[in-house]
Amino acid sequence: MKQDTFELRSTDEFIELVKLLKLKQIAQSGGHAKFMVEEGLVQVNGVLESRKRKKLRPGDKVELEEITIEILGSSKRKAD
């Protein structure tokens, strides 16, 4: 299984599931990403995810096919 990560920008609290799939080039388009979720091909934290706009936050793990992507917080995030 391939392990990968996605680091949120310092200005972002989350990324939506379909946007992650598109940005990581797992899906060819936004429509393809939605199809993957609708078809039950994606798990978040070990649970089948059906929400296309599921908000992914640091610590979340997305699994599909032979890929696991861990969401990381920005190392440049300012303390509030």
Helices and strands as residue ranges (DSSP letters): E 2-7, E 15-16, H 17-23, H 30-38, E 43-44, E 47-48, E 55-56, E 61-64, E 67-72
